[in-house]
Amino acid sequence: MRTRARRVPSPNRFVVGRIGRSLRTEPLIGLQFSKRFLHDGRAGSLVEAIAAHGGDGAAARERFLKLAPADSAALISFLRSL
């Protein structure tokens, strides 16, 4: 069986891929190097990216927006460490 090495995508490159009807976005690994967020780079911060989610991500967005400031800051700090 042959395996291929998977190249880590550039944190400044936004790749949109489609798998069936779902949108494939970049993994969270390397998030600490990103300057723009979402599959098309339209969010300038992680908070903007979370707030922009709808559809399947709407419930998570609402939970995030209801967090206490210290908790949301801790979550953003964790995401920035990836």
Buried (B, 14 or more C-beta within 10 A) or exposed (E): EEEEEEEEEEBEEBEEEEEEEEEEBBEEEEBEEBEBBBBEBEBEEBBEBBEEBEEEEEEEBEEBEEEEEEEBEEBBEEBEEE
